[in-house]
Amino acid sequence: MSVEIIWHGHSAYEIVHDGTLLLIDPFLTGNPAAKVSADDLTPDVILISHGHEDHVGDTISIAKRTGCLVISNFEISQWFGNQGLENVHPMHIGGQNHFEFGTLKLTIAHHGSSLPDGTYGGNPAGLFLTLGTVTLYHAGDTGLFYDMTLIGEAGIDFAILPIGDNFTMGPEDSIRAIQFLKPKQVSPCHYNTWPLIEQDAQAWAEMVKSKTDAEPVVMEVGQSMTIDS
């Protein structure tokens, strides 16, 4: 069964599989790249990579409106509970769980994770999803790390990597990450939201073609693509 992916700018993605809509890091309000508002989306599940405001985004308002399941690390889940969310599922690095929509495993990510009010947000994470026979890795905000070689051993159909530099890995380090991960396809995120993280995605794609075996997929904001199982 196919998996549909829609990019909403920065690190926000919709993932649709078997009638379930997953929303990753729903930073929409205040996101200059987003073409939809928080009220436009009705997810079944929200996945959060870490606690920074440009990733937690509109989670609270969306979850209160829809009652959707929210999955994050333990500390962020506790914080969401204190904000009035009742349908939360805590996880942590290295752990996985089998949900109705598929399997989610949290991987390490090298970054920070304080919450919008300054509360400690635990450790940042990457998200490794198995949806039917399709594997999708959203690295979250991270620098390059060698254990990406281990993540890649699982086999990755579609990887999403930050390339904005300054706060995360930049284009050059992302190439090394792709060489470690060995995904079939790879798409850039966390770039061009603000001037500080501006990058030339087409130049990045040419580097991917010349230095890796992965197929680069540069998505436009709001664009939908399908991965067939």
C-alpha positions in Angstrom: 0.0 0.0 0.0 1.4 3.4 -0.9 2.5 6.2 1.4 1.7 9.9 0.5 4.0 12.6 1.7 3.2 16.3 1.8 5.8 19.0 2.9 4.5 22.1 4.7 7.8 23.9 4.9 10.5 23.7 7.5 10.3 20.2 9.1 6.5 19.8 8.9 5.1 16.9 7.0 1.8 15.1 6.4 2.2 11.4 5.9 -0.9 9.5 4.7 -1.0 5.7 4.9 -4.0 3.3 4.8 -6.4 6.1 5.7 -4.4 7.4 8.6 -3.0 11.0 8.5 0.2 11.5 10.5 1.5 15.0 11.0 5.2 15.5 11.9 6.4 18.7 13.7 3.4 20.9 12.8 5.0 24.3 12.8 2.4 26.2 10.7 1.5 29.4 12.6 4.5 31.7 12.2 6.0 29.5 9.5 6.6 31.9 6.6 6.8 29.0 4.2 3.6 27.2 5.1 0.7 27.4 2.7 -1.9 25.9 5.1 -3.0 26.9 8.6 -3.3 24.7 11.6 -7.1 24.7 11.2 -6.8 23.2 7.7 -5.4 19.9 9.1 -7.2 17.1 10.9 -4.6 14.5 11.7 -5.1 11.2 13.4 -1.6 11.3 14.9 1.0 14.0 15.6 4.7 13.0 15.9 7.1 15.4 17.6 10.9 15.1 17.1 11.9 17.6 19.9 10.6 20.5 22.0 11.7 23.6 20.1 8.9 26.0 19.2 9.5 25.6 15.4 8.7 21.9 15.8 6.1 21.7 18.6 4.4 24.4 16.6 0.6 24.1 16.6 0.4 20.7 18.3 -1.6 21.8 21.3 -4.3 23.7 19.3 -4.6 20.9 16.7 -4.7 18.1 19.3 -7.4 19.9 21.5 -9.5 20.5 18.4 -9.2 17.0 17.0 -8.4 14.7 19.9 -5.7 13.1 17.9 -3.0 10.9 19.4 0.3 12.8 20.1 3.6 10.9 20.3 6.8 12.4 21.6 9.5 11.6 24.1 8.6 11.2 27.8 9.4 14.7 28.9 7.5 16.4 26.1 4.6 14.1 26.7 4.5 15.2 30.3 4.6 18.8 29.2 1.7 18.2 26.8 -0.3 16.7 29.6 0.3 19.8 31.7 -1.1 21.8 28.8 -4.3 19.9 28.9 -3.7 17.1 26.3 -5.0 13.7 27.3 -4.3 11.5 24.3 -0.5 11.4 24.5 1.9 8.5 24.2 5.5 8.8 25.6 8.5 7.1 24.1 12.2 7.5 24.2 15.5 7.0 22.3 16.0 3.5 21.0 12.5 2.4 21.8 9.9 1.4 19.3 6.2 0.8 19.5 3.7 -0.9 17.2 0.7 1.4 16.6 -2.4 0.8 14.5 -0.8 3.0 11.8 2.5 1.2 11.8 5.7 1.0 13.8 7.6 4.0 15.2 11.2 4.0 16.6 12.9 7.0 18.0 16.6 7.4 17.0 19.2 9.6 18.5 19.6 13.2 17.1 22.3 15.7 18.1 20.5 18.9 19.0 18.6 20.6 21.8 15.1 20.1 23.0 13.9 22.9 25.4 10.2 23.6 25.2 8.6 27.0 24.2 8.3 28.1 27.8 11.9 27.0 28.7 10.9 23.7 30.3 13.3 20.8 29.8 12.3 18.8 26.8 14.4 15.7 27.2 16.5 14.5 24.3 15.8 15.3 20.6 15.0 12.4 18.4 14.7 11.2 14.8 11.7 9.3 13.7 11.9 5.9 12.0 8.6 4.9 10.6 7.6 1.5 9.1 4.3 1.9 7.3 3.3 -1.4 5.7 6.4 -2.3 3.7 7.6 1.4 3.4 10.3 2.7 5.7 10.6 6.5 6.2 13.3 8.2 8.3 12.8 11.8 9.4 16.1 12.8 11.1 14.6 15.7 13.0 17.1 18.5 13.8 20.5 17.0 14.0 24.1 17.2 13.2 26.0 14.4 11.4 26.7 11.4 13.6 28.3 8.1 12.7 25.6 5.9 14.1 23.6 6.8 11.0 25.4 3.8 9.6 23.4 1.6 12.0 20.1 3.3 11.2 20.8 2.7 7.5 21.2 -1.0 8.1 17.4 -1.3 8.6 16.9 -0.2 5.0 15.4 3.2 4.2 13.0 3.9 1.3 12.7 7.6 2.0 14.9 9.8 4.2 14.2 13.4 5.2 17.4 15.3 6.3 17.9 18.9 7.4 20.3 20.9 5.2 20.0 24.5 6.5 23.3 24.6 8.5 23.8 26.9 11.5 21.3 25.0 13.7 21.6 21.6 12.0 23.8 19.8 9.5 24.4 21.7 6.3 24.6 20.4 2.7 28.1 18.9 2.9 27.4 17.0 6.1 24.1 15.8 4.8 25.9 14.2 1.9 28.0 12.2 4.4 24.8 11.3 6.2 23.3 10.0 3.0 26.4 7.9 2.4 25.9 6.4 5.9 22.1 5.9 5.7 22.0 4.7 2.1 18.3 5.6 1.5 16.7 4.9 -1.9 15.4 8.5 -2.0 16.2 11.5 0.1 14.6 14.9 0.5 15.9 18.1 2.2 14.1 20.0 5.0 14.8 22.8 7.6 16.1 25.2 5.0 15.0 28.5 3.5 12.5 29.2 6.2 14.5 32.3 7.2 17.6 33.9 5.7 19.9 32.4 8.3 19.2 28.9 6.9 19.0 29.7 3.2 20.4 27.0 0.9 20.3 26.1 -2.8 18.3 22.9 -2.8 19.0 22.2 -6.5 22.8 22.5 -6.0 22.3 20.1 -3.0 20.5 17.7 -5.3 23.3 17.8 -7.8 25.8 16.9 -5.0 23.5 14.0 -4.0 23.5 12.7 -7.6 27.2 12.9 -7.9 28.3 11.6 -4.5 25.7 9.1 -3.4 23.5 6.4 -4.8 20.3 8.0 -3.5 17.7 9.8 -5.6 17.3 13.4 -4.5 13.7 14.6 -4.2 13.4 18.4 -3.8 9.8 19.1 -2.9 8.0 22.4 -3.2 5.9 23.5 -0.1 2.5 21.9 -0.4 3.7 19.4 -3.0 2.5 15.8 -2.6 4.5 12.7 -3.6 3.7 9.0 -3.3 6.0 6.1 -2.4 4.7 2.8 -3.6 5.1 -0.3 -1.4 
